Amino acid sequence: MYGLQGRTAIVTGAAHGIGRAIAMRLAAEGCDIGIFDRDQKAAEASATAIRTTGRKVTLVAGDVSLKEDVRRGIGALMSELGSIDILVNNAGICRIGSLLDMKDEDWTSTFGVNVDGLFHVSRAVVPQMIACRSGSVVNIASWMGKSAVAEYGAYCASKFAVVALTQAMSAEVGEFGVRVNAVAPGLIVNTKMRDESEIDRQRQGLATAADRAKSIPLRRPGVPNDIANAVAFLASDQAGYITGETIGITGGLWND
Ligand SMILES: NC(=O)c1ccc[n+]([C@@H]2O[C@H](COP(=O)([O-])OP(=O)(O)OC[C@H]3O[C@@H](n4cnc5c(N)ncnc54)[C@H](O)[C@@H]3O)[C@@H](O)[C@H]2O)c1
């Protein structure tokens, strides 16, 4: 346990996969949780599961890429939960396709969700953290935000941007007691994104997750709880002298 009892966290994209595991883990640590996700039905299922921990859970349906949705939705969560100690920018999408052939809308939506979304949500929450002189932001980047590969150009560029925004924001808000870090997951299974990616990869004749996992030093793919454990640590005071970092959670050095 990381001493998060009584804190309040907003997790974007907590309806599925990694975000849901993070929200569950922070609730198990004793945090009240605000969920912001565009999939209302699945978010309600997450909220029901999280409530079994005994913590308060509030959810708002909305799209992180839309500034007005974020203003309204994050505003509603903050009114309901009070001041926010932890923000996890997790909502993200992945579109596979070569830079020369991909559809314009896939490029635009990737940046809209992965980059604009993080920008809008952070600007809605961090000023209140600054006013409280305390807070921790954890952004979900990717190993592809450190090393770019073919067929994922838009996604890689968006996740490089997440790493850059993490560094820049940490430099801007550190003097006010607010820390900003990121985690860079590797190949994580049991998520909606992974299931959808696998279908796309099969269609394009690319290696499956099971095959790719064979080259991971720890010889297994990651699971959402591997990421949730690191997020709980970074959110806590035990990471009190860590800011501006992007921590890889990949099972080891990994060449895809
Ligand atoms: N699964 C992996 O292997 C992997 C690897 C590296 C990084 N990541 C990152 O981890 C994060 C979570 O991925 P996941 O695998 O759990 O995916 P997922 O598809 O299972 O979950 C993503 C969540 O984000 C929500 N979401 C998507 N677009 C949104 C929008 N515009 N507004 C609000 N909510 C939105 C979805 O409804 C969903 O609940 C993403 O940022 C992803 O890029 C995943």
The ligand as a MOL file (V3000), in Angstrom:
LIG
                    3D

  0  0  0     0  0            999 V3000
M  V30 BEGIN CTAB
M  V30 COUNTS 44 48 0 0 0
M  V30 BEGIN ATOM
M  V30 1 N -2.6000 -2.0800 -24.3720 0
M  V30 2 C -1.3480 -1.7900 -24.6660 0
M  V30 3 O -0.5700 -2.6670 -25.0930 0
M  V30 4 C -0.8070 -0.4010 -24.4490 0
M  V30 5 C 0.5600 -0.2160 -24.6130 0
M  V30 6 C 1.1010 1.0500 -24.4320 0
M  V30 7 C 0.2840 2.1030 -24.0730 0
M  V30 8 N -1.0530 1.8950 -23.9150 0 CHG=1
M  V30 9 C -1.8470 3.0620 -23.5480 0
M  V30 10 O -2.6040 2.7700 -22.3850 0
M  V30 11 C -3.8100 3.5440 -22.3970 0
M  V30 12 C -4.9910 2.6100 -22.1850 0
M  V30 13 O -4.9970 1.6540 -23.2350 0
M  V30 14 P -5.8060 0.2780 -23.1490 0
M  V30 15 O -4.9780 -0.7330 -23.8430 0
M  V30 16 O -6.3140 0.0420 -21.7690 0 CHG=-1
M  V30 17 O -7.0190 0.6330 -24.1410 0
M  V30 18 P -8.6090 0.3800 -24.0280 0
M  V30 19 O -9.1330 0.6140 -25.4110 0
M  V30 20 O -8.9020 -0.9210 -23.3710 0
M  V30 21 O -9.0570 1.5650 -23.0620 0
M  V30 22 C -9.0360 2.9100 -23.4860 0
M  V30 23 C -10.1290 3.6650 -22.7580 0
M  V30 24 O -10.1100 5.0230 -23.2110 0
M  V30 25 C -11.4350 5.4120 -23.5330 0
M  V30 26 N -11.3790 6.4400 -24.5660 0
M  V30 27 C -10.8910 6.3060 -25.8200 0
M  V30 28 N -11.0440 7.4570 -26.4840 0
M  V30 29 C -11.6170 8.3430 -25.6380 0
M  V30 30 C -12.0250 9.6840 -25.7500 0
M  V30 31 N -11.8980 10.3560 -26.8970 0
M  V30 32 N -12.5610 10.2860 -24.6620 0
M  V30 33 C -12.7390 9.6110 -23.4950 0
M  V30 34 N -12.3910 8.3190 -23.3430 0
M  V30 35 C -11.8340 7.6970 -24.4060 0
M  V30 36 C -12.1090 4.1350 -24.0350 0
M  V30 37 O -13.5230 4.2030 -23.9890 0
M  V30 38 C -11.5270 3.1100 -23.0640 0
M  V30 39 O -12.2640 3.0200 -21.8770 0
M  V30 40 C -3.8340 4.2750 -23.7470 0
M  V30 41 O -3.3700 5.5900 -23.5760 0
M  V30 42 C -2.8680 3.4710 -24.5860 0
M  V30 43 O -2.3090 4.2350 -25.6240 0
M  V30 44 C -1.6190 0.6680 -24.0990 0
M  V30 END ATOM
M  V30 BEGIN BOND
M  V30 1 1 1 2
M  V30 2 2 2 3
M  V30 3 1 2 4
M  V30 4 1 4 5
M  V30 5 2 4 44
M  V30 6 2 5 6
M  V30 7 1 6 7
M  V30 8 2 7 8
M  V30 9 1 8 9
M  V30 10 1 8 44
M  V30 11 1 9 10
M  V30 12 1 9 42
M  V30 13 1 10 11
M  V30 14 1 11 12
M  V30 15 1 11 40
M  V30 16 1 12 13
M  V30 17 1 13 14
M  V30 18 2 14 15
M  V30 19 1 14 16
M  V30 20 1 14 17
M  V30 21 1 17 18
M  V30 22 2 18 19
M  V30 23 1 18 20
M  V30 24 1 18 21
M  V30 25 1 21 22
M  V30 26 1 22 23
M  V30 27 1 23 24
M  V30 28 1 23 38
M  V30 29 1 24 25
M  V30 30 1 25 26
M  V30 31 1 25 36
M  V30 32 1 26 27
M  V30 33 1 26 35
M  V30 34 2 27 28
M  V30 35 1 28 29
M  V30 36 1 29 30
M  V30 37 2 29 35
M  V30 38 1 30 31
M  V30 39 2 30 32
M  V30 40 1 32 33
M  V30 41 2 33 34
M  V30 42 1 34 35
M  V30 43 1 36 37
M  V30 44 1 36 38
M  V30 45 1 38 39
M  V30 46 1 40 41
M  V30 47 1 40 42
M  V30 48 1 42 43
M  V30 END BOND
M  V30 END CTAB
M  END
